[in-house]
Amino acid sequence: MSELSAVMAAVNDINQSHGVTQKGGKKYTEVSKRIEVFRKHFGFKYGFTEEILIDDGKRVVIKAKIFDRDNPETPISEGHAEEIRGDSHVNKTSAIENCSTSALGRAIGFCGLHGGQFASVDEIEKAKRNLEAINNNGLGEDPNPDPNPDPKVDWTLYISKQQDNI
């Protein structure tokens, strides 16, 4: 456990020196930097795998796993990510690559190497863009809508409040 604490401290140090400043002044350590620290401390004791769960031309969903090479059947950590094709400049040409990085970032984040905050402002803004893209692409149409939807759930309001909290 002390080995993981040392890695977490190293990511925190990089966050302070090389973190990307986001809205609200909080810093975020990019996934590439966190993976560099991970490899520096653990070498190739642990591996990464990714699986494309959905790539239907409109959205991409990827699951990333971190596993111990001595016991590859049991993942150390998993992370999922979703990208909507065309909802950003990057996702017009590189949705799979972007989704892959996000999934790896979440998997490594679950190991305690989250890079400053778990749900960044960018992720919350991405959720808003995804919702808009889903609506524009027709992905939001439910063929079996709930006849009694819960009026208490207002996801737009929830996202807005979470963004304000960050």
The 8 nearest C-alpha neighbors of each residue, nearest first, counted from 0:
[[1, 3, 2, 4, 5, 6, 7, 110],
 [0, 2, 4, 3, 5, 6, 7, 8],
 [3, 1, 5, 0, 4, 6, 40, 41],
 [2, 4, 6, 0, 5, 1, 7, 111],
 [5, 3, 1, 7, 2, 6, 8, 0],
 [4, 6, 8, 2, 3, 7, 9, 1],
 [7, 5, 9, 3, 8, 4, 10, 2],
 [6, 8, 4, 10, 9, 5, 112, 3],
 [7, 9, 11, 5, 6, 10, 4, 12],
 [10, 8, 6, 12, 11, 7, 5, 13],
 [11, 9, 13, 7, 12, 8, 14, 33],
 [10, 12, 14, 8, 9, 13, 7, 15],
 [13, 11, 9, 15, 14, 10, 8, 16],
 [14, 12, 16, 10, 17, 15, 11, 9],
 [13, 15, 18, 11, 28, 12, 17, 16],
 [14, 16, 12, 13, 18, 17, 11, 26],
 [15, 17, 13, 14, 18, 12, 11, 19],
 [18, 16, 13, 14, 15, 19, 28, 12],
 [19, 17, 14, 28, 27, 26, 15, 16],
 [18, 20, 27, 26, 28, 21, 17, 29],
 [21, 19, 26, 25, 24, 18, 27, 22],
 [22, 20, 25, 24, 26, 23, 19, 27],
 [23, 21, 24, 25, 120, 20, 165, 121],
 [22, 24, 25, 21, 165, 20, 120, 26],
 [25, 23, 22, 21, 20, 26, 19, 27],
 [26, 24, 21, 20, 23, 27, 22, 115],
 [27, 25, 20, 18, 19, 21, 115, 24],
 [26, 28, 18, 115, 19, 114, 29, 14],
 [29, 27, 114, 18, 14, 19, 115, 30],
 [28, 30, 32, 31, 27, 33, 114, 18],
 [29, 31, 33, 104, 32, 34, 28, 100],
 [30, 32, 34, 33, 29, 35, 100, 28],
 [33, 31, 35, 30, 34, 29, 36, 28],
 [34, 32, 30, 36, 35, 31, 37, 10],
 [33, 35, 37, 31, 36, 32, 38, 30],
 [36, 34, 32, 38, 33, 37, 39, 31],
 [37, 35, 39, 33, 34, 38, 40, 32],
 [36, 38, 34, 35, 40, 39, 41, 33],
 [39, 37, 42, 41, 35, 40, 36, 34],
 [38, 40, 36, 37, 42, 41, 35, 34],
 [39, 41, 38, 37, 42, 36, 6, 2],
 [42, 40, 38, 44, 37, 39, 43, 45],
 [43, 41, 38, 44, 39, 40, 37, 45],
 [42, 44, 45, 41, 46, 38, 68, 67],
 [43, 45, 42, 41, 68, 67, 46, 69],
 [46, 44, 67, 43, 66, 68, 65, 47],
 [45, 47, 66, 65, 68, 67, 43, 48],
 [46, 48, 65, 64, 66, 49, 63, 45],
 [49, 47, 64, 63, 65, 46, 50, 66],
 [48, 50, 63, 62, 64, 61, 51, 47],
 [49, 51, 62, 61, 52, 63, 48, 60],
 [50, 52, 61, 53, 60, 62, 49, 54],
 [51, 53, 60, 61, 50, 62, 54, 59],
 [54, 52, 60, 59, 51, 55, 58, 61],
 [55, 53, 59, 56, 58, 60, 51, 52],
 [54, 56, 57, 58, 53, 59, 60, 84],
 [57, 55, 54, 58, 84, 59, 83, 53],
 [58, 56, 84, 55, 83, 59, 54, 136],
 [59, 57, 83, 84, 82, 54, 56, 55],
 [58, 60, 54, 53, 82, 81, 95, 83],
 [61, 59, 81, 53, 52, 80, 51, 82],
 [62, 60, 51, 52, 80, 50, 79, 99],
 [61, 63, 79, 50, 49, 78, 102, 51],
 [64, 62, 49, 78, 102, 103, 77, 48],
 [65, 63, 77, 48, 47, 76, 74, 49],
 [64, 66, 47, 76, 75, 46, 74, 77],
 [65, 67, 74, 75, 46, 45, 71, 68],
 [66, 68, 45, 70, 69, 71, 44, 46],
 [67, 69, 71, 70, 45, 44, 66, 46],
 [70, 68, 67, 71, 44, 45, 66, 72],
 [69, 71, 67, 68, 72, 73, 66, 74],
 [72, 70, 68, 67, 66, 73, 69, 74],
 [73, 71, 70, 74, 66, 67, 68, 69],
 [74, 72, 71, 70, 75, 66, 67, 76],
 [75, 73, 66, 76, 65, 64, 72, 71],
 [76, 74, 66, 65, 73, 67, 77, 64],
 [75, 77, 65, 74, 106, 64, 109, 110],
 [78, 76, 64, 106, 63, 65, 62, 79],
 [77, 79, 106, 105, 102, 63, 62, 103],
 [80, 78, 62, 102, 61, 63, 105, 77],
 [81, 79, 102, 61, 60, 98, 101, 62],
 [82, 80, 60, 59, 98, 61, 83, 58],
 [81, 83, 59, 58, 98, 94, 84, 60],
 [82, 84, 58, 86, 129, 57, 85, 59],
 [85, 83, 90, 57, 58, 86, 91, 94],
 [84, 86, 91, 90, 87, 83, 88, 132],
 [85, 87, 84, 83, 132, 128, 90, 129],
 [88, 86, 90, 89, 85, 91, 84, 128],
 [87, 89, 91, 90, 85, 86, 92, 93],
 [90, 88, 87, 91, 93, 92, 94, 97],
 [89, 91, 94, 93, 85, 84, 87, 92],
 [90, 92, 85, 88, 89, 84, 93, 87],
 [91, 93, 90, 89, 94, 88, 85, 84],
 [94, 92, 90, 96, 95, 89, 97, 91],
 [93, 95, 90, 97, 96, 84, 98, 82],
 [96, 94, 98, 97, 93, 99, 59, 82],
 [97, 95, 99, 93, 98, 94, 100, 90],
 [96, 98, 94, 100, 99, 95, 93, 101],
 [97, 99, 101, 95, 96, 100, 80, 82],
 [100, 98, 96, 102, 97, 101, 95, 103],
 [101, 99, 103, 97, 98, 102, 104, 96],
 [100, 102, 104, 98, 99, 103, 80, 105],
 [101, 103, 80, 79, 78, 105, 99, 104],
 [104, 102, 106, 100, 105, 63, 101, 107],
 [105, 103, 101, 30, 107, 102, 106, 108],
 [104, 106, 108, 78, 102, 103, 107, 101],
 [107, 105, 78, 77, 103, 109, 108, 76],
 [106, 108, 110, 104, 109, 105, 112, 103],
 [113, 109, 107, 112, 105, 111, 110, 106],
 [108, 110, 106, 111, 107, 105, 76, 112],
 [111, 109, 107, 108, 112, 76, 106, 113],
 [112, 110, 108, 109, 113, 7, 107, 3],
 [113, 111, 108, 110, 107, 7, 114, 10],
 [114, 108, 112, 111, 117, 115, 116, 107],
 [113, 115, 28, 27, 112, 116, 14, 10],
 [116, 114, 27, 113, 26, 28, 14, 117],
 [117, 115, 118, 119, 114, 113, 27, 26],
 [116, 118, 113, 119, 115, 108, 114, 105],
 [119, 117, 116, 122, 120, 123, 121, 165],
 [118, 120, 122, 121, 116, 117, 123, 27],
 [119, 121, 123, 122, 124, 162, 118, 165],
 [120, 122, 124, 119, 123, 125, 21, 118],
 [123, 121, 125, 119, 120, 124, 118, 126],
 [122, 124, 126, 120, 125, 121, 162, 119],
 [125, 123, 121, 127, 126, 122, 120, 128],
 [124, 126, 122, 128, 123, 127, 121, 129],
 [127, 125, 129, 123, 124, 128, 130, 122],
 [126, 128, 124, 130, 125, 129, 131, 123],
 [129, 127, 125, 131, 130, 126, 132, 86],
 [130, 128, 132, 126, 131, 127, 133, 125],
 [129, 131, 133, 127, 128, 132, 126, 134],
 [130, 132, 128, 134, 129, 133, 135, 127],
 [133, 131, 135, 129, 134, 130, 86, 136],
 [134, 132, 138, 130, 136, 139, 131, 135],
 [133, 135, 131, 139, 137, 132, 136, 138],
 [136, 134, 132, 133, 137, 131, 138, 139],
 [137, 135, 133, 138, 134, 132, 57, 139],
 [136, 138, 134, 139, 135, 140, 133, 132],
 [139, 137, 133, 136, 140, 134, 135, 141],
 [138, 140, 134, 133, 137, 141, 136, 130],
 [141, 139, 138, 137, 142, 134, 144, 133],
 [140, 142, 143, 144, 139, 138, 145, 137],
 [141, 143, 144, 140, 139, 145, 138, 137],
 [144, 142, 141, 145, 146, 140, 139, 147],
 [145, 143, 141, 142, 146, 148, 140, 147],
 [144, 146, 147, 148, 143, 141, 149, 142],
 [145, 147, 144, 148, 143, 149, 141, 150],
 [148, 146, 145, 149, 150, 144, 151, 143],
 [149, 147, 145, 150, 146, 144, 152, 151],
 [148, 150, 151, 152, 147, 145, 153, 146],
 [151, 149, 152, 148, 153, 147, 154, 145],
 [152, 150, 149, 153, 148, 154, 156, 157],
 [153, 151, 150, 149, 154, 157, 156, 148],
 [152, 154, 156, 155, 157, 151, 150, 158],
 [155, 153, 157, 156, 158, 152, 159, 151],
 [156, 154, 158, 157, 153, 159, 127, 160],
 [155, 157, 159, 154, 153, 158, 160, 161],
 [156, 158, 154, 160, 159, 155, 161, 153],
 [159, 157, 161, 155, 160, 156, 154, 162],
 [158, 160, 156, 162, 157, 161, 155, 163],
 [161, 159, 163, 157, 162, 158, 156, 164],
 [162, 160, 164, 158, 163, 159, 157, 165],
 [161, 163, 159, 165, 160, 164, 158, 120],
 [162, 164, 160, 161, 165, 159, 158, 120],
 [165, 163, 161, 162, 160, 159, 120, 158],
 [164, 162, 163, 161, 120, 23, 119, 25]]
